[in-house]
């Protein structure tokens, strides 16, 4: 089941997101950034609380039949576009369709919010991830943004984000 996240989901969301991107646990899945960015966390409780309070922002969560959160995605409406970030699936459950279901639901949410496109930032060195998004209809916009080191990680080599977008 996919639903909107609420504040009480934060204690489950933080380890879910971190496990999909950073640290040893992330290496069990194919979405890890651990070889590109040092640090064990991608987010923390404070950042999650701030993101949930952001105007126009929501998290969608994929919850299994026992109530365990297995996936999530951050969405934020910005004018007539929807920003998508932090797509996360538990590493041991990746490649089982949860990410695709969350992406499909994100597109439905974009339509509901009268957005004409969804865009995201993807690390340019993540060729397999870029290819996966391309299969879903996202295209490289030609725009880039620098990766800035912060308390959530330091790049192990020069990296940048590409902006991918899909018209809805």
Secondary structure, 3 states (H helix, E strand, C coil): CEEECCHHHHHHHHHHHHHHHCHHHHCCCCCCCCCCEECCCCCCHHHHHHHHHCCCEEEEEEECCCCCEEEEEEEEEECCEEEEEEEEECHHHCCCCHHHHHHHHHHHHHHHCCCCEEEEEEECCCHHHHHHHHHCCCEEEEEEEECCCECCEEECCCCEEEEEEEEC
